Amino acid sequence: MTSRVFVVQEPLKMGTDGVPVPRINYGTLHPFGTLKFPFTWGEINDRMLLADTRSYVERARDAMRNFNDRDYLVPMGHPGLIAIATLVAAEENDGRIALLDWSREARAYRVVQIDLNHDPVPVPYRHP
């Protein structure tokens, strides 16, 4: 089975001809696997309230069925949809998620492993 890269919400912008075009270059994501977009551009934006979460959870579960250790999640789009997709990925994969995080300095994606089954390492509090 090949790896899948779940970009939570496809980031598009309106082109000069009025046709939506990608806001990012997906070429940097292709080496990680096949791109999947659980949610589409335009159906909800970050200024809108995420009112009916049940329907979005169901859609994420359908789109991300069998999320596993070979798959990645790209947290891009509406914050509520990112939260839902992250929760569904963890639910599907026994609490383990691999995020792809963009590094502006390196101009590349970094893999961030999250495992909810391990206790986090405590970070000492530092007063600002």
CYANA upper distance limits for C-alpha pairs under 8 A (distance plus 0.5 A):
  2 THR  CA     33 GLY  CA      7.10
  2 THR  CA     34 THR  CA      7.95
  2 THR  CA     70 ARG  CA      8.13
  3 SER  CA     32 PHE  CA      7.24
  3 SER  CA     33 GLY  CA      5.13
  3 SER  CA     34 THR  CA      6.88
  3 SER  CA     70 ARG  CA      5.63
  3 SER  CA     71 ASP  CA      5.52
  3 SER  CA     72 TYR  CA      8.12
  4 ARG  CA     32 PHE  CA      7.87
  4 ARG  CA     33 GLY  CA      5.33
  4 ARG  CA     34 THR  CA      5.22
  4 ARG  CA     35 LEU  CA      6.54
  4 ARG  CA     36 LYS  CA      7.35
  4 ARG  CA     70 ARG  CA      7.77
  4 ARG  CA     71 ASP  CA      5.32
  4 ARG  CA     72 TYR  CA      6.81
  5 VAL  CA     29 LEU  CA      8.07
  5 VAL  CA     32 PHE  CA      7.21
  5 VAL  CA     33 GLY  CA      6.14
  5 VAL  CA     34 THR  CA      6.26
  5 VAL  CA     35 LEU  CA      5.32
  5 VAL  CA     36 LYS  CA      6.41
  5 VAL  CA     71 ASP  CA      6.42
  5 VAL  CA     72 TYR  CA      5.27
  5 VAL  CA     73 LEU  CA      6.36
  5 VAL  CA     74 VAL  CA      7.59
  6 PHE  CA     35 LEU  CA      6.62
  6 PHE  CA     36 LYS  CA      5.31
  6 PHE  CA     37 PHE  CA      6.31
  6 PHE  CA     38 PRO  CA      7.45
  6 PHE  CA     64 MET  CA      8.27
  6 PHE  CA     71 ASP  CA      8.20
  6 PHE  CA     72 TYR  CA      6.59
  6 PHE  CA     73 LEU  CA      5.30
  6 PHE  CA     74 VAL  CA      6.44
  7 VAL  CA     35 LEU  CA      7.52
  7 VAL  CA     36 LYS  CA      6.63
  7 VAL  CA     37 PHE  CA      5.69
  7 VAL  CA     38 PRO  CA      7.67
  7 VAL  CA     73 LEU  CA      6.64
  7 VAL  CA     74 VAL  CA      5.16
  7 VAL  CA     75 PRO  CA      7.07
  7 VAL  CA     76 MET  CA      6.77
  8 VAL  CA     37 PHE  CA      6.29
  8 VAL  CA     38 PRO  CA      6.18
  8 VAL  CA     39 PHE  CA      6.63
  8 VAL  CA     73 LEU  CA      7.69
  8 VAL  CA     74 VAL  CA      6.70
  8 VAL  CA     75 PRO  CA      6.36
  8 VAL  CA     76 MET  CA      6.04
  8 VAL  CA     77 GLY  CA      6.77
  8 VAL  CA     81 LEU  CA      7.39
  8 VAL  CA     82 ILE  CA      6.54
  8 VAL  CA     85 ALA  CA      7.08
  9 GLN  CA     37 PHE  CA      6.36
  9 GLN  CA     38 PRO  CA      6.94
  9 GLN  CA     39 PHE  CA      5.20
  9 GLN  CA     40 THR  CA      6.02
  9 GLN  CA     41 TRP  CA      6.75
  9 GLN  CA     76 MET  CA      6.39
  9 GLN  CA     77 GLY  CA      5.30
  9 GLN  CA     78 HIS  CA      7.71
  9 GLN  CA     81 LEU  CA      8.06
 10 GLU  CA     22 PRO  CA      8.21
 10 GLU  CA     37 PHE  CA      6.37
 10 GLU  CA     39 PHE  CA      7.22
 10 GLU  CA     40 THR  CA      6.00
 10 GLU  CA     41 TRP  CA      5.87
 10 GLU  CA     76 MET  CA      8.07
 10 GLU  CA     77 GLY  CA      7.59
 11 PRO  CA     22 PRO  CA      6.54
 11 PRO  CA     23 ARG  CA      6.04
 11 PRO  CA     24 ILE  CA      7.67
 11 PRO  CA     41 TRP  CA      6.59
 11 PRO  CA     76 MET  CA      7.92
 11 PRO  CA     77 GLY  CA      7.23
 12 LEU  CA     20 PRO  CA      6.33
 12 LEU  CA     21 VAL  CA      5.75
 12 LEU  CA     22 PRO  CA      4.88
 12 LEU  CA     23 ARG  CA      5.41
 12 LEU  CA     24 ILE  CA      8.45
 12 LEU  CA     41 TRP  CA      6.69
 13 LYS  CA     20 PRO  CA      5.83
 13 LYS  CA     21 VAL  CA      6.00
 13 LYS  CA     22 PRO  CA      6.80
 13 LYS  CA     23 ARG  CA      6.26
 14 MET  CA     18 GLY  CA      6.14
 14 MET  CA     19 VAL  CA      6.19
 14 MET  CA     20 PRO  CA      4.88
 14 MET  CA     21 VAL  CA      6.66
 15 GLY  CA     19 VAL  CA      5.74
 15 GLY  CA     20 PRO  CA      6.07
 15 GLY  CA     21 VAL  CA      6.38
 26 TYR  CA     30 HIS  CA      7.02
 27 GLY  CA     31 PRO  CA      8.22
 28 THR  CA    108 ALA  CA      7.31
 28 THR  CA    109 TYR  CA      7.87
 29 LEU  CA     33 GLY  CA      7.76
 29 LEU  CA     35 LEU  CA      8.16
 29 LEU  CA    109 TYR  CA      8.12
 30 HIS  CA     34 THR  CA      6.98
 30 HIS  CA     35 LEU  CA      7.51
 32 PHE  CA     72 TYR  CA      8.27
 33 GLY  CA     71 ASP  CA      8.30
 38 PRO  CA     59 ARG  CA      7.76
 38 PRO  CA     60 ALA  CA      6.53
 38 PRO  CA     63 ALA  CA      5.96
 38 PRO  CA     64 MET  CA      7.84
 39 PHE  CA     43 GLU  CA      8.36
 39 PHE  CA     60 ALA  CA      8.41
 39 PHE  CA     81 LEU  CA      8.45
 41 TRP  CA     45 ASN  CA      8.38
 44 ILE  CA     48 MET  CA      6.81
 44 ILE  CA     50 LEU  CA      8.37
 44 ILE  CA     78 HIS  CA      7.72
 45 ASN  CA     77 GLY  CA      8.07
 45 ASN  CA     78 HIS  CA      6.31
 46 ASP  CA     77 GLY  CA      7.93
 46 ASP  CA     78 HIS  CA      5.36
 46 ASP  CA     79 PRO  CA      7.34
 50 LEU  CA     80 GLY  CA      7.04
 52 ASP  CA     56 TYR  CA      7.62
 53 THR  CA     57 VAL  CA      6.60
 54 ARG  CA     58 GLU  CA      6.73
 55 SER  CA     59 ARG  CA      6.71
 56 TYR  CA     60 ALA  CA      6.59
 56 TYR  CA     81 LEU  CA      7.98
 56 TYR  CA     84 ILE  CA      8.02
 57 VAL  CA     61 ARG  CA      6.62
 57 VAL  CA     84 ILE  CA      6.68
 57 VAL  CA     85 ALA  CA      8.23
 57 VAL  CA     88 VAL  CA      8.01
 58 GLU  CA     62 ASP  CA      6.73
 59 ARG  CA     63 ALA  CA      6.58
 60 ALA  CA     64 MET  CA      6.27
 60 ALA  CA     84 ILE  CA      7.74
 60 ALA  CA     85 ALA  CA      6.49
 60 ALA  CA     88 VAL  CA      7.21
 61 ARG  CA     65 ARG  CA      6.13
 61 ARG  CA     88 VAL  CA      6.67
 64 MET  CA     88 VAL  CA      7.89
 64 MET  CA     89 ALA  CA      7.40
 64 MET  CA     92 GLU  CA      8.43
 65 ARG  CA     92 GLU  CA      7.43
 66 ASN  CA     92 GLU  CA      6.45
 66 ASN  CA     93 ASN  CA      7.92
 67 PHE  CA     71 ASP  CA      6.69
 67 PHE  CA     89 ALA  CA      6.38
 67 PHE  CA     92 GLU  CA      6.04
 67 PHE  CA     93 ASN  CA      6.47
 68 ASN  CA     89 ALA  CA      8.48
 68 ASN  CA     92 GLU  CA      7.63
 68 ASN  CA     93 ASN  CA      5.79
 68 ASN  CA     97 ILE  CA      8.42
 69 ASP  CA     93 ASN  CA      7.66
 69 ASP  CA     96 ARG  CA      7.70
 69 ASP  CA     97 ILE  CA      7.61
 69 ASP  CA     98 ALA  CA      7.80
 71 ASP  CA     98 ALA  CA      7.45
 72 TYR  CA     97 ILE  CA      7.59
 72 TYR  CA     98 ALA  CA      5.53
 72 TYR  CA     99 LEU  CA      6.03
 72 TYR  CA    100 LEU  CA      6.96
 73 LEU  CA     86 THR  CA      8.03
 73 LEU  CA     89 ALA  CA      8.44
 73 LEU  CA     97 ILE  CA      7.87
 73 LEU  CA     98 ALA  CA      6.75
 73 LEU  CA     99 LEU  CA      5.26
 73 LEU  CA    100 LEU  CA      6.61
 74 VAL  CA     99 LEU  CA      6.32
 74 VAL  CA    100 LEU  CA      5.69
 74 VAL  CA    101 ASP  CA      7.46
 75 PRO  CA     82 ILE  CA      6.03
 75 PRO  CA     99 LEU  CA      7.86
 75 PRO  CA    100 LEU  CA      8.15
 75 PRO  CA    101 ASP  CA      8.35
 76 MET  CA     82 ILE  CA      7.17
 77 GLY  CA     81 LEU  CA      7.44
 77 GLY  CA     82 ILE  CA      7.08
 78 HIS  CA     82 ILE  CA      6.74
 79 PRO  CA     83 ALA  CA      6.74
 80 GLY  CA     84 ILE  CA      6.74
 81 LEU  CA     85 ALA  CA      6.55
 82 ILE  CA     86 THR  CA      6.56
 83 ALA  CA     87 LEU  CA      6.68
 84 ILE  CA     88 VAL  CA      6.63
 85 ALA  CA     89 ALA  CA      6.54
 86 THR  CA     90 ALA  CA      6.75
 86 THR  CA     97 ILE  CA      8.26
 87 LEU  CA     91 GLU  CA      6.58
 88 VAL  CA     92 GLU  CA      6.57
 89 ALA  CA     93 ASN  CA      6.68
 89 ALA  CA     95 GLY  CA      8.22
 89 ALA  CA     96 ARG  CA      8.18
 89 ALA  CA     97 ILE  CA      6.94
 90 ALA  CA     94 ASP  CA      6.45
 90 ALA  CA     95 GLY  CA      4.66
 90 ALA  CA     96 ARG  CA      5.98
 90 ALA  CA     97 ILE  CA      6.46
 90 ALA  CA    116 LEU  CA      8.46
 91 GLU  CA     95 GLY  CA      6.53
 93 ASN  CA     97 ILE  CA      7.70
 95 GLY  CA    114 ILE  CA      8.32
 95 GLY  CA    115 ASP  CA      6.12
 95 GLY  CA    116 LEU  CA      5.40
 95 GLY  CA    117 ASN  CA      6.76
 96 ARG  CA    113 GLN  CA      7.97
 96 ARG  CA    114 ILE  CA      6.15
 96 ARG  CA    115 ASP  CA      4.93
 96 ARG  CA    116 LEU  CA      6.86
 96 ARG  CA    117 ASN  CA      8.28
 97 ILE  CA    113 GLN  CA      6.51
 97 ILE  CA    114 ILE  CA      5.64
 97 ILE  CA    115 ASP  CA      7.01
 98 ALA  CA    111 VAL  CA      6.82
 98 ALA  CA    112 VAL  CA      6.10
 98 ALA  CA    113 GLN  CA      5.11
 98 ALA  CA    114 ILE  CA      6.71
 99 LEU  CA    111 VAL  CA      6.20
 99 LEU  CA    112 VAL  CA      5.50
 99 LEU  CA    113 GLN  CA      6.91
 99 LEU  CA    114 ILE  CA      8.21
100 LEU  CA    109 TYR  CA      6.17
100 LEU  CA    110 ARG  CA      6.03
100 LEU  CA    111 VAL  CA      5.37
100 LEU  CA    112 VAL  CA      6.78
101 ASP  CA    109 TYR  CA      5.77
101 ASP  CA    110 ARG  CA      5.61
101 ASP  CA    111 VAL  CA      6.85
101 ASP  CA    112 VAL  CA      7.37
102 TRP  CA    107 ARG  CA      7.65
102 TRP  CA    108 ALA  CA      6.39
102 TRP  CA    109 TYR  CA      4.91
102 TRP  CA    110 ARG  CA      6.76
103 SER  CA    107 ARG  CA      5.99
103 SER  CA    108 ALA  CA      6.06
103 SER  CA    109 TYR  CA      6.41
103 SER  CA    110 ARG  CA      7.32
104 ARG  CA    108 ALA  CA      7.66
